[in-house]
Amino acid sequence: MTVSREIRLKTRPVGVPAVTDFELASVDLAAPGPGEVQVRNLWMSVDPYMRGRMYDRPSYVPPFELGKALQGGAIGQVVASNDPDFAVGDIVNSMFGWREAFNVAPKAMAAPGMAALTKIDTHGLPPQAFLGILGMPGMTAYAGLLRVAALKEGDVVFVSAAAGAVGSVVCQIAKLKGHTVIGSAGGAEKVAFLKSIGVDHVIDYKATPDVVAELAKAAPKGIDVYFENVGGVHLEAAINSARPFARFALCGMISQYNETGTPTGPANIIQAVGKSLRLEGFIVSNHYDLYPAFVKDMAAWIGAGKLQWKETIEDGIAHAPEAFIKLFTGENLGKMLVKLA
């Protein structure tokens, strides 16, 4: 028997999640059955989208169930195998995060077209990079900027939550392709990081009383692309500064995820009509046909030393709820991870 600790959803959060909304439990894992493997997780991811799954309402993915282990991206190592395609020691990617170990039939479908377990060749990179810059956040940045926002020559690009796991990759891809980039982030450390990766203008939203005015000052001729991660006043600022026919890739709106009152849209949304703006929400799973191009481009850029990434790490499964909550107070620089082994 193997003992595995896991984090379960105890109560559905109201407003900002609290540690008391989660519980730590232990389960006994038997040896893997026929066709199964046992995986010991090394790293797990916490991501803002998980907040939406804590509500009991329909969405593009089912809600988390009370009293059951949460789910999310994880990188692990095979420790026992009854599947000839998986050997002990293989590094694997799964959606069985929020737990220390698990048994699974690797070829079972975790989602349409997605196997429960995927082997990873790390190519000498840290395995946790496949939860960040080479994982879902990196793919989100790539698809959102290049396909959804349809980046084209001469664009001025504005990115909110620009020092986060997604936003920082958006900024760097746009700079690699020769664009003027304006990023918004909170705090001196994040501002310094964005400047170090070449962002042309950085707005410290925690230090300014008026993001709308600051963006207008940074982009006096307007913006062509907005990569949306925050919502609220950032969306209002982007609409105010948008040039005619600007394209908005709506990835997330973290400022709204814990809203308990009546959500309100930006007061200037009517400008979207007069400026002929295109606002398109997207889910990264709808764009995985781009994955081969994403891997090819990212590998080349990383190999050439043209991409940087930051990680904020909490240690141990017991601290996973704290790591998740810190996403909503802006305490992460780059990708927020939990180290499990």
C-alpha positions as CSV (number, residue, x, y, z in Angstrom):
1,M,0.0,0.0,0.0
2,T,1.1,3.6,-0.8
3,V,-0.3,6.5,1.3
4,S,-1.1,9.6,-0.7
5,R,-2.3,12.9,0.7
6,E,-4.7,14.9,-1.4
7,I,-6.6,18.2,-1.2
8,R,-10.4,18.1,-1.3
9,L,-13.0,20.9,-1.7
10,K,-14.7,21.1,1.7
11,T,-17.1,24.0,1.0
12,R,-17.8,26.1,-2.0
13,P,-16.0,29.5,-1.5
14,V,-18.0,32.7,-1.3
15,G,-15.8,35.6,-2.5
16,V,-12.1,35.1,-2.1
17,P,-11.4,31.4,-1.2
18,A,-10.2,30.7,2.3
19,V,-8.0,27.8,3.6
20,T,-11.0,26.5,5.5
21,D,-12.7,25.8,2.1
22,F,-10.2,23.0,1.6
23,E,-9.3,19.9,3.6
24,L,-6.2,17.6,3.6
25,A,-7.0,13.9,3.5
26,S,-5.0,10.7,3.2
27,V,-5.9,7.7,1.0
28,D,-4.4,4.2,0.6
29,L,-3.3,3.3,-2.9
30,A,-3.2,-0.3,-3.8
31,A,-0.7,-1.6,-6.4
32,P,-1.7,-0.6,-9.9
33,G,-4.1,-3.0,-11.6
34,P,-3.8,-4.6,-15.1
35,G,-3.0,-1.9,-17.7
36,E,-2.5,0.7,-15.0
37,V,0.5,2.7,-13.7
38,Q,1.2,4.4,-10.4
39,V,2.5,7.9,-10.5
40,R,4.2,9.9,-7.8
41,N,3.6,13.6,-8.5
42,L,6.6,15.9,-8.5
43,W,4.9,19.2,-9.2
44,M,1.4,20.5,-9.4
45,S,-0.1,23.7,-10.8
46,V,-2.6,26.1,-9.4
47,D,-4.3,28.3,-11.9
48,P,-7.0,31.1,-11.8
49,Y,-9.4,29.1,-14.0
50,M,-9.8,26.6,-11.1
51,R,-11.9,29.2,-9.2
52,G,-14.7,28.9,-11.8
53,R,-14.8,25.1,-11.1
54,M,-15.5,25.8,-7.4
55,Y,-18.9,27.2,-8.3
56,D,-21.8,24.7,-8.7
57,R,-22.8,25.9,-12.2
58,P,-22.5,24.8,-15.8
59,S,-19.3,25.8,-17.6
60,Y,-16.9,24.5,-20.2
61,V,-15.6,22.0,-17.6
62,P,-17.6,20.3,-14.9
63,P,-17.5,21.8,-11.4
64,F,-15.3,20.3,-8.7
65,E,-17.2,17.9,-6.4
66,L,-17.4,18.5,-2.7
67,G,-15.5,16.0,-0.6
68,K,-13.4,14.8,-3.6
69,A,-9.8,15.6,-4.6
70,L,-9.5,18.6,-6.8
71,Q,-8.0,18.3,-10.3
72,G,-5.3,20.3,-12.2
73,G,-2.1,20.0,-14.1
74,A,0.7,17.9,-12.6
75,I,4.1,16.5,-13.6
76,G,4.9,13.1,-12.0
77,Q,7.1,10.1,-12.3
78,V,6.0,6.5,-12.9
79,V,6.9,4.4,-9.9
80,A,5.1,1.2,-10.9
81,S,3.8,0.1,-14.3
82,N,1.5,-2.6,-15.8
83,D,1.5,-0.8,-19.1
84,P,4.2,-1.8,-21.6
85,D,4.4,1.7,-23.0
86,F,5.2,3.3,-19.6
87,A,8.4,2.4,-17.7
88,V,9.3,3.1,-14.1
89,G,11.1,6.5,-14.1
90,D,9.2,8.0,-17.0
91,I,8.2,11.6,-16.5
92,V,4.5,12.2,-17.2
93,N,2.0,14.9,-17.5
94,S,-1.6,14.6,-16.2
95,M,-4.6,16.5,-14.8
96,F,-4.3,14.5,-11.5
97,G,-2.9,17.4,-9.5
98,W,-3.8,18.2,-5.9
99,R,-2.6,14.8,-4.7
100,E,0.7,13.1,-4.1
101,A,0.2,9.9,-6.0
102,F,-2.4,8.1,-8.1
103,N,-3.2,5.0,-10.2
104,V,-4.5,5.4,-13.7
105,A,-4.9,3.5,-17.0
106,P,-2.7,5.8,-19.2
107,K,-4.8,5.4,-22.3
108,A,-8.1,6.3,-20.7
109,M,-9.5,9.5,-22.0
110,A,-9.3,12.4,-19.5
111,A,-11.1,14.6,-22.1
112,P,-12.1,14.2,-25.7
113,G,-8.9,13.6,-27.6
114,M,-6.7,13.8,-24.4
115,A,-5.2,10.7,-22.8
116,A,-5.1,10.5,-19.1
117,L,-1.3,10.4,-19.1
118,T,1.3,11.8,-21.5
119,K,5.0,11.0,-21.5
120,I,7.4,14.0,-21.6
121,D,10.8,14.3,-23.0
122,T,12.1,17.2,-21.0
123,H,15.0,17.8,-23.4
124,G,17.1,18.8,-20.4
125,L,14.6,21.5,-19.2
126,P,13.2,21.4,-15.6
127,P,10.1,19.2,-15.7
128,Q,7.9,21.9,-14.1
129,A,8.4,24.0,-17.2
130,F,5.8,21.8,-18.8
131,L,3.3,23.3,-16.4
132,G,4.3,26.8,-17.3
133,I,6.0,28.2,-20.3
134,L,5.9,24.8,-22.2
135,G,2.5,23.9,-20.8
136,M,-1.0,25.2,-20.7
137,P,0.0,28.8,-19.8
138,G,2.5,29.0,-22.6
139,M,0.1,27.5,-25.1
140,T,-2.6,29.9,-24.0
141,A,-0.3,32.9,-24.7
142,Y,0.7,31.5,-28.1
143,A,-2.8,30.7,-29.3
144,G,-4.4,33.8,-27.9
145,L,-1.8,36.3,-29.3
146,L,-1.1,34.7,-32.7
147,R,-4.5,33.2,-33.6
148,V,-7.2,34.9,-31.6
149,A,-5.7,38.4,-31.6
150,A,-4.3,37.7,-35.0
151,L,-1.1,39.7,-34.3
152,K,0.1,41.6,-37.4
153,E,3.0,43.9,-38.3
154,G,3.1,47.2,-36.6
155,D,0.6,46.3,-33.8
156,V,0.9,48.0,-30.4
157,V,0.1,45.3,-27.8
158,F,-1.3,45.9,-24.3
159,V,-1.2,43.0,-21.8
160,S,-2.8,42.9,-18.3
161,A,-1.4,40.6,-15.6
162,A,1.7,40.9,-17.7
163,A,4.1,39.4,-15.1
164,G,2.0,36.3,-14.7
165,A,2.5,32.8,-16.3
166,V,0.5,33.7,-19.4
167,G,1.0,37.4,-19.6
168,S,4.8,37.2,-19.5
169,V,4.9,34.8,-22.4
170,V,2.5,37.0,-24.4
171,C,4.9,40.0,-23.8
172,Q,8.0,38.1,-24.9
173,I,6.4,36.6,-28.1
174,A,5.2,40.0,-29.1
175,K,8.7,41.5,-28.5
176,L,10.3,38.6,-30.4
177,K,8.1,39.6,-33.4
178,G,9.1,43.2,-33.2
179,H,6.1,44.9,-31.5
180,T,5.7,47.7,-29.0
181,V,4.4,46.1,-25.8
182,I,2.7,47.8,-22.8
183,G,2.3,45.6,-19.7
184,S,0.4,46.1,-16.5
185,A,1.4,44.5,-13.3
186,G,1.4,45.3,-9.5
187,G,4.5,46.1,-7.5
188,A,8.1,47.1,-8.1
189,E,9.4,43.5,-8.4
190,K,7.0,42.7,-11.2
191,V,7.7,46.0,-12.9
192,A,11.4,45.3,-12.8
193,F,10.9,41.8,-14.3
194,L,8.8,43.2,-17.2
195,K,11.5,45.8,-18.0
196,S,14.2,43.1,-17.9
197,I,12.3,41.1,-20.6
198,G,12.0,44.1,-22.9
199,V,8.5,45.4,-22.2
200,D,8.5,49.0,-23.6
201,H,6.1,50.6,-21.1
202,V,5.1,49.2,-17.7
203,I,2.0,50.4,-15.7
204,D,2.2,49.6,-12.0
205,Y,-1.5,49.5,-11.4
206,K,-0.9,49.4,-7.6
207,A,0.9,52.7,-7.8
208,T,-1.4,54.6,-10.0
209,P,-5.0,55.8,-9.2
210,D,-6.0,55.9,-12.9
211,V,-5.0,52.9,-15.2
212,V,-7.1,54.5,-18.0
213,A,-5.1,57.6,-18.0
214,E,-1.8,55.8,-17.6
215,L,-2.5,53.6,-20.7
216,A,-3.5,56.6,-22.7
217,K,-0.2,58.2,-21.8
218,A,1.8,55.1,-22.6
219,A,0.0,54.6,-26.0
220,P,-0.8,58.1,-27.2
221,K,-1.6,56.7,-30.7
222,G,-3.7,53.9,-29.3
223,I,-3.4,50.1,-29.1
224,D,-4.1,47.4,-31.7
225,V,-4.2,44.3,-29.5
226,Y,-5.3,43.7,-26.0
227,F,-4.6,40.4,-24.2
228,E,-7.1,40.4,-21.4
229,N,-6.3,38.6,-18.1
230,V,-7.9,40.9,-15.5
231,G,-11.1,42.7,-16.6
232,G,-12.6,45.6,-14.7
233,V,-10.7,48.9,-15.1
234,H,-8.0,47.2,-17.3
235,L,-10.7,46.4,-19.9
236,E,-12.1,49.9,-19.7
237,A,-8.6,51.3,-20.3
238,A,-8.1,49.0,-23.3
239,I,-11.4,50.0,-24.9
240,N,-10.6,53.7,-24.3
241,S,-7.1,53.4,-25.9
242,A,-8.1,51.0,-28.7
243,R,-7.6,52.1,-32.3
244,P,-10.4,51.3,-34.8
245,F,-10.5,47.6,-35.6
246,A,-8.4,46.6,-32.6
247,R,-8.6,42.9,-31.5
248,F,-9.1,41.8,-27.9
249,A,-8.2,38.2,-26.9
250,L,-10.2,37.6,-23.8
251,C,-8.3,34.9,-21.8
252,G,-9.5,35.6,-18.3
253,M,-10.9,38.3,-15.9
254,I,-9.3,37.5,-12.5
255,S,-10.7,40.7,-11.0
256,Q,-14.2,39.2,-11.4
257,Y,-13.7,35.6,-10.2
258,N,-14.5,36.3,-6.6
259,E,-17.3,38.9,-7.2
260,T,-20.2,38.4,-4.8
261,G,-22.3,41.3,-6.0
262,T,-23.7,42.2,-9.4
263,P,-20.8,42.2,-11.9
264,T,-20.7,45.4,-14.0
265,G,-19.1,45.8,-17.4
266,P,-16.9,48.7,-18.4
267,A,-18.8,51.9,-18.6
268,N,-17.4,52.7,-22.1
269,I,-18.3,49.4,-23.8
270,I,-20.3,51.4,-26.3
271,Q,-17.0,52.4,-27.9
272,A,-16.6,48.8,-29.1
273,V,-19.3,49.6,-31.7
274,G,-18.0,52.9,-32.9
275,K,-14.4,51.6,-33.1
276,S,-15.4,48.3,-34.7
277,L,-13.6,46.4,-32.1
278,R,-13.4,42.6,-32.1
279,L,-13.6,41.1,-28.6
280,E,-13.2,37.3,-28.7
281,G,-13.2,35.0,-25.6
282,F,-11.2,31.8,-26.0
283,I,-10.4,28.5,-24.2
284,V,-7.0,27.1,-24.9
285,S,-8.3,23.5,-25.4
286,N,-10.1,24.7,-28.5
287,H,-6.7,25.5,-30.1
288,Y,-4.6,22.5,-29.5
289,D,-4.2,22.0,-33.3
290,L,-1.5,24.6,-32.9
291,Y,0.4,22.5,-30.4
292,P,3.1,21.2,-32.9
293,A,3.8,24.7,-34.1
294,F,3.9,25.9,-30.4
295,V,6.4,23.3,-29.4
296,K,8.6,24.0,-32.4
297,D,8.6,27.8,-31.9
298,M,9.1,27.7,-28.2
299,A,11.9,25.1,-28.3
300,A,13.7,27.3,-30.8
301,W,13.2,30.5,-28.8
302,I,14.2,28.8,-25.5
303,G,17.2,27.2,-27.2
304,A,18.4,30.6,-28.4
305,G,18.0,32.1,-25.0
306,K,15.2,34.4,-26.1
307,L,12.6,33.5,-23.5
308,Q,12.7,33.9,-19.7
309,W,10.3,32.6,-17.1
310,K,9.8,33.0,-13.4
311,E,8.3,30.6,-10.9
312,T,6.8,31.1,-7.4
313,I,7.0,27.9,-5.5
314,E,5.1,26.6,-2.4
315,D,6.5,23.4,-0.8
316,G,4.2,20.5,0.0
317,I,0.7,19.4,-0.7
318,A,-0.6,20.9,2.5
319,H,0.3,24.4,1.2
320,A,-1.5,24.0,-2.1
321,P,-4.6,25.9,-0.9
322,E,-2.4,28.8,0.2
323,A,-0.6,28.8,-3.2
324,F,-4.0,29.0,-5.0
325,I,-5.3,31.8,-2.8
326,K,-2.2,33.8,-3.4
327,L,-3.1,34.0,-7.1
328,F,-5.9,36.4,-6.2
329,T,-3.7,38.7,-4.0
330,G,-1.0,39.0,-6.7
331,E,1.6,37.3,-4.7
332,N,3.0,35.2,-7.6
333,L,5.6,36.3,-10.0
334,G,5.3,34.1,-13.1
335,K,4.0,30.6,-12.7
336,M,2.6,29.6,-9.3
337,L,3.7,26.0,-8.5
338,V,3.5,23.5,-5.6
339,K,6.5,21.2,-5.2
340,L,5.4,17.8,-4.1
341,A,8.7,15.7,-4.1
